[in-house]
Amino acid sequence: MTAKKWNDHYLQNDFPWDLGEPSPIFVKYFENFDGKNQTAIVPGAGRGNDAIFLAQKGFGVTILDVSEKALEIVQERAEELDLKINLVCGDVTNYTFENKFDFWVEHTCFCAIHPTERESYIKTASKNLKPNGTFIGALMSFPLTEEGPPFGGSKEEYLERFEKDFEILKLENNKHFVERRKDREFFILAKLKV
């Protein structure tokens, strides 16, 4: 989908994927983290729920999103909460940052990427993480389709795609979810191979 189409969703207040809160899996995983001196990137962050949560935990947070309107919304929300979040408008399938990140925090961005571009997304994640950096995410769990977004995906696809660049520590049904996503998400935790 083009940047214009993503912008149109936000201009029309049409974002049914938005939970209105941080993903419960991230709240659980990061509950005992002190994000001070750690960095996280949230690609395709939408209205910024996960990014705001991480910034409140003390992480240095960057959002990479193709939608300028989505970034404007996050900027307004962050300012209201007196939080600093670095906002970058760019392509999640082909972007290189000067500084690398400790965490790549994935939630609903991967499922919005056409299957033919998913390898590029994973390469973008791997080249922007520090050595032994962590990829953590909630990946959609329903049959892969050419009609989307969302495009879906399976455990087998995720294993095949991620194991080239990452050591997969966990890939399991997400146990911390919002009700409407029950049995529709996998939790992935992986370390960048060095």
Secondary structure, DSSP 4 states (H G I P E B T S, - for coil): --HHHHHHHHHTT--TT--SS--HHHHHHTTT---TT-EEEEET-TT-HHHHHHHHTT-EEEEEES-HHHHHHHHHHHHHTT--EEEEES-TTS---SS-EEEEEEESSGGGS-GGGHHHHHHHHHHTEEEEEEEEEEEE-B---SS-SS--B-HHHHHHHHTTTEEEEEEEE-SS--GGGTTSEEEEEEEE--
